[in-house]
Amino acid sequence: MKVVVLAGPESSGKSWLAAQLQAHFGGLMVGEYVRHFIDHHQRDTTLADIPAIARGQLAWEDEARATHPDLLILDTHLLANKLWSQTLFGDCPAWLDSELLARQYDLHLLLSPEDVEWTADGQRCQPELADRRAFFQDSLAWLQQHRQAVLVIGGDWEERRAMAFSAVKRLMQP
């Protein structure tokens, strides 16, 4: 099983690209638990919600891993929970790092906020490019610090798709 994670700031194409990858390569895709959480609770999240959101994301991921698909595509993972918690609340549960590092991820596709428009969807809160750039840089720094396999994906939508398809094709080759 190969595990690919879509990472990066909001409105950079993670969900779109995850769906494109699944449509092309097959496998199993896991969405963002926080969207489910917000839709269910109909309110903004708080610092006290972060453990439940993170555990929900892990449960969805672990359930998918248990089916052993050839390709597992994660629309997000705990790094987003960690960084959003720090961004919004100035703190996060300490156990998020150890949980992230306890799992094998074969490739992180880190999407740049550059060259694509921010789109409001009722849950997004970083319309300023500078804020999305900071989130991107924090993501990259964590991935590099922890020696995670990462490929930065940028350009317009077609360029992002082509770069991601090429990377996943290489990853899936025997």
KEKE-3310 file (N, C-alpha, C; in steps of 0.2 Angstrom, whole numbers, plus 5000, padded with zeros to 4 digits):
npx = (5004:5003:5004:4998:4998:4989:4993:4994:4989:4972:4961:4970:4968:4968:4957:4951:4962:4964:4953:4954:4966:4961:4951:4959:4969:4963:4961:4959:4951:4952:4943:4942:4940:4937:4928:4917:4914:4912:4901:4892:4891:4888:4895:4908:4925:4934:4948:4946:4940:4949:4956:4946:4943:4955:4956:4945:4949:4960:4954:4946:4957:4964:4954:4953:4966:4965:4959:4968:4971:4979:4983:4982:4974:4975:4966:4969:4979:4985:4994:4988:4978:4986:4993:4982:4977:4987:4987:4974:4972:4984:4990:4991:4987:4999:5002:4999:5010:5018:5008:5007:5020:5021:5015:5016:5019:5020:5022:5020:5011:5013:5004:5005:5000:5001:4996:4983:4966:4959:4945:4929:4920:4912:4918:4931:4945:4955:4958:4968:4983:4995:4993:4990:5002:5011:5005:5008:5022:5025:5020:5029:5041:5039:5037:5050:5058:5055:5059:5051:5044:5042:5034:5033:5019:5014:5008:4996:4979:4980:4993:4996:4989:4996:5009:5006:5000:5011:5020:5013:5012:5025:5028:5019:5025:5032)
npy = (4994:5011:5027:5043:5060:5075:5091:5107:5125:5131:5131:5128:5117:5104:5095:5094:5089:5077:5070:5070:5062:5050:5046:5044:5035:5026:5017:5022:5036:5047:5059:5076:5076:5087:5095:5087:5087:5101:5103:5095:5100:5113:5125:5136:5129:5126:5127:5116:5107:5101:5089:5079:5081:5078:5065:5059:5061:5053:5040:5039:5038:5027:5017:5016:5012:4999:4992:4990:4996:4997:5010:5024:5039:5053:5067:5076:5077:5074:5085:5096:5098:5101:5112:5121:5122:5128:5140:5146:5145:5147:5136:5118:5100:5091:5078:5076:5077:5065:5055:5058:5055:5041:5035:5028:5038:5039:5049:5066:5078:5094:5108:5123:5140:5149:5156:5152:5155:5161:5153:5156:5146:5145:5138:5141:5152:5160:5172:5180:5180:5181:5175:5162:5159:5159:5148:5138:5138:5134:5121:5116:5117:5109:5096:5095:5096:5084:5075:5070:5063:5074:5084:5099:5106:5117:5131:5133:5125:5114:5112:5108:5097:5089:5088:5081:5069:5064:5062:5052:5042:5038:5034:5023:5014:4998)
npz = (5000:4996:5002:5000:5004:5003:5006:5014:5012:5014:5000:4990:4982:4987:4990:4977:4969:4976:4973:4959:4958:4963:4954:4943:4946:4955:4970:4987:4995:5008:5016:5023:5040:5049:5041:5041:5055:5058:5049:5056:5069:5067:5070:5074:5077:5092:5103:5112:5104:5096:5100:5097:5084:5078:5082:5076:5062:5062:5065:5053:5044:5049:5047:5033:5030:5035:5026:5016:5003:4987:4984:4995:4997:5005:5009:5018:5033:5051:5052:5046:5056:5067:5063:5060:5073:5080:5073:5074:5088:5095:5101:5103:5104:5112:5108:5094:5085:5088:5085:5071:5067:5069:5059:5042:5028:5012:5002:5002:4995:4993:4992:4984:4988:4978:4962:4961:4964:4979:4986:4994:5005:5016:5026:5026:5031:5028:5018:5014:5004:5010:5023:5019:5013:5024:5031:5022:5022:5035:5035:5026:5033:5044:5038:5032:5043:5049:5040:5030:5015:5002:4990:4982:4975:4962:4952:4939:4938:4929:4928:4941:4942:4933:4938:4950:4946:4939:4949:4957:4948:4947:4960:4961:4953:4951)
capx = (5000:5006:5000:4999:4994:4988:4995:4995:4984:4966:4959:4975:4966:4969:4951:4950:4967:4963:4948:4957:4970:4957:4948:4964:4973:4959:4963:4954:4952:4950:4942:4944:4936:4935:4923:4911:4913:4909:4894:4888:4890:4885:4898:4916:4928:4937:4954:4944:4937:4955:4957:4940:4944:4961:4955:4941:4953:4964:4949:4945:4963:4965:4949:4955:4972:4964:4957:4974:4971:4985:4984:4977:4975:4973:4964:4973:4981:4985:4998:4983:4975:4991:4994:4976:4976:4992:4986:4968:4971:4990:4991:4988:4988:5006:5002:4998:5017:5019:5004:5009:5026:5019:5012:5020:5017:5025:5023:5016:5010:5012:5001:5007:4994:5002:4994:4976:4962:4956:4937:4926:4916:4908:4922:4938:4945:4962:4957:4974:4988:5001:4992:4991:5009:5013:5003:5012:5029:5025:5019:5035:5046:5037:5039:5057:5061:5054:5062:5045:5045:5037:5035:5029:5015:5012:5006:4989:4976:4982:5000:4996:4987:5001:5014:5004:5000:5018:5023:5010:5014:5032:5027:5016:5029:5036)
capy = (5000:5017:5032:5050:5065:5081:5095:5114:5129:5131:5134:5127:5112:5098:5090:5093:5085:5070:5067:5068:5056:5044:5045:5042:5029:5021:5017:5024:5042:5049:5066:5080:5075:5093:5098:5084:5090:5108:5102:5091:5104:5120:5131:5136:5125:5129:5123:5110:5102:5099:5082:5075:5082:5074:5057:5058:5061:5046:5035:5038:5036:5020:5012:5015:5008:4992:4989:4988:4997:4998:5017:5027:5046:5057:5074:5079:5072:5078:5091:5102:5099:5104:5119:5125:5123:5133:5147:5149:5146:5148:5130:5112:5095:5088:5071:5076:5075:5058:5051:5059:5051:5034:5032:5029:5041:5038:5055:5072:5083:5100:5113:5130:5145:5154:5155:5150:5160:5159:5153:5156:5140:5145:5136:5144:5159:5164:5175:5184:5176:5181:5170:5155:5158:5157:5141:5133:5138:5130:5114:5113:5117:5103:5090:5094:5094:5077:5071:5067:5064:5080:5087:5105:5107:5124:5132:5133:5119:5109:5111:5105:5090:5085:5086:5076:5063:5061:5059:5046:5037:5036:5031:5017:5009:4992)
capz = (5000:4995:5005:4997:5008:5000:5012:5012:5014:5011:4994:4986:4977:4990:4989:4970:4967:4979:4969:4952:4958:4964:4948:4938:4949:4959:4977:4992:4997:5014:5016:5029:5046:5051:5038:5044:5062:5057:5047:5061:5075:5065:5074:5073:5081:5098:5105:5115:5099:5092:5101:5094:5077:5076:5083:5070:5056:5063:5064:5046:5041:5051:5044:5026:5030:5037:5020:5012:4996:4983:4985:4999:4996:5011:5007:5024:5039:5057:5051:5046:5063:5071:5061:5061:5080:5082:5069:5077:5095:5098:5105:5100:5109:5111:5105:5087:5082:5089:5081:5064:5065:5070:5053:5036:5023:5006:4998:5004:4989:4997:4987:4985:4988:4973:4956:4961:4968:4985:4985:5000:5005:5022:5032:5025:5034:5026:5011:5012:5002:5015:5028:5016:5012:5030:5032:5017:5025:5042:5033:5023:5038:5048:5034:5031:5050:5051:5035:5026:5008:5000:4983:4981:4969:4961:4945:4938:4940:4925:4930:4948:4941:4929:4943:4955:4942:4937:4955:4960:4944:4949:4967:4960:4949:4955)
cpx = (5004:5001:5002:4995:4994:4989:4995:4989:4978:4966:4965:4974:4967:4963:4950:4955:4966:4958:4950:4962:4967:4954:4953:4967:4969:4962:4957:4956:4949:4949:4944:4938:4933:4929:4916:4909:4910:4902:4889:4886:4887:4888:4905:4919:4932:4943:4951:4941:4943:4956:4952:4941:4950:4960:4950:4945:4957:4960:4948:4951:4964:4960:4950:4961:4970:4961:4962:4974:4978:4987:4979:4979:4971:4972:4968:4975:4982:4990:4993:4980:4980:4992:4988:4975:4981:4990:4980:4968:4978:4993:4989:4990:4995:5007:5001:5005:5018:5015:5005:5015:5026:5017:5016:5016:5022:5027:5018:5017:5008:5010:5002:5000:4995:4998:4987:4972:4959:4948:4934:4921:4912:4912:4929:4939:4952:4962:4964:4980:4994:5000:4992:4998:5013:5012:5007:5019:5030:5024:5026:5041:5045:5039:5046:5061:5061:5055:5056:5046:5039:5039:5030:5026:5013:5009:4998:4986:4979:4989:5000:4994:4992:5007:5012:5003:5006:5021:5020:5011:5021:5032:5024:5020:5032:5043)
cpy = (5006:5023:5039:5054:5071:5086:5102:5118:5128:5134:5133:5121:5105:5093:5089:5088:5078:5067:5065:5062:5050:5042:5042:5035:5024:5022:5020:5031:5044:5057:5070:5079:5082:5096:5094:5086:5097:5107:5099:5096:5111:5125:5131:5132:5129:5124:5116:5105:5099:5091:5077:5076:5078:5067:5055:5057:5054:5040:5034:5035:5028:5015:5011:5011:5001:4989:4987:4990:4998:5006:5020:5035:5049:5064:5078:5074:5077:5084:5097:5103:5103:5111:5124:5127:5129:5140:5150:5150:5147:5142:5124:5106:5092:5082:5071:5074:5068:5053:5052:5055:5044:5031:5033:5032:5041:5044:5060:5077:5090:5106:5120:5135:5149:5151:5152:5154:5157:5159:5152:5150:5140:5142:5139:5151:5162:5167:5178:5179:5176:5176:5163:5154:5155:5150:5136:5133:5134:5123:5112:5113:5110:5097:5089:5093:5087:5072:5067:5068:5069:5082:5093:5105:5114:5124:5132:5126:5113:5107:5107:5097:5086:5083:5081:5069:5060:5058:5053:5041:5034:5032:5024:5011:5004:4993)
cpz = (5000:4998:5003:5001:5004:5006:5009:5014:5011:5004:4989:4981:4980:4988:4981:4967:4970:4975:4962:4952:4959:4958:4943:4940:4953:4966:4981:4994:5003:5014:5023:5035:5048:5048:5040:5051:5062:5055:5052:5067:5073:5069:5072:5078:5087:5099:5108:5110:5095:5093:5097:5087:5075:5077:5078:5064:5056:5062:5057:5042:5042:5048:5037:5026:5031:5031:5015:5005:4993:4984:4990:4999:5002:5009:5012:5029:5045:5057:5050:5052:5067:5070:5062:5069:5082:5079:5073:5084:5099:5102:5101:5105:5107:5107:5097:5083:5083:5085:5073:5062:5066:5064:5047:5031:5017:5003:5001:4998:4993:4992:4989:4985:4982:4967:4955:4966:4974:4984:4992:5000:5012:5028:5031:5028:5033:5019:5009:5010:5007:5021:5025:5015:5018:5032:5028:5020:5031:5040:5030:5028:5042:5044:5033:5038:5051:5045:5031:5019:5005:4993:4983:4975:4968:4954:4945:4939:4936:4927:4937:4946:4937:4934:4948:4952:4941:4944:4958:4955:4945:4955:4966:4956:4953:4955)
residu = (MET:LYS:VAL:VAL:VAL:LEU:ALA:GLY:PRO:GLU:SER:SER:GLY:LYS:SER:TRP:LEU:ALA:ALA:GLN:LEU:GLN:ALA:HIS:PHE:GLY:GLY:LEU:MET:VAL:GLY:GLU:TYR:VAL:ARG:HIS:PHE:ILE:ASP:HIS:HIS:GLN:ARG:ASP:THR:THR:LEU:ALA:ASP:ILE:PRO:ALA:ILE:ALA:ARG:GLY:GLN:LEU:ALA:TRP:GLU:ASP:GLU:ALA:ARG:ALA:THR:HIS:PRO:ASP:LEU:LEU:ILE:LEU:ASP:THR:HIS:LEU:LEU:ALA:ASN:LYS:LEU:TRP:SER:GLN:THR:LEU:PHE:GLY:ASP:CYS:PRO:ALA:TRP:LEU:ASP:SER:GLU:LEU:LEU:ALA:ARG:GLN:TYR:ASP:LEU:HIS:LEU:LEU:LEU:SER:PRO:GLU:ASP:VAL:GLU:TRP:THR:ALA:ASP:GLY:GLN:ARG:CYS:GLN:PRO:GLU:LEU:ALA:ASP:ARG:ARG:ALA:PHE:PHE:GLN:ASP:SER:LEU:ALA:TRP:LEU:GLN:GLN:HIS:ARG:GLN:ALA:VAL:LEU:VAL:ILE:GLY:GLY:ASP:TRP:GLU:GLU:ARG:ARG:ALA:MET:ALA:PHE:SER:ALA:VAL:LYS:ARG:LEU:MET:GLN:PRO)
# end
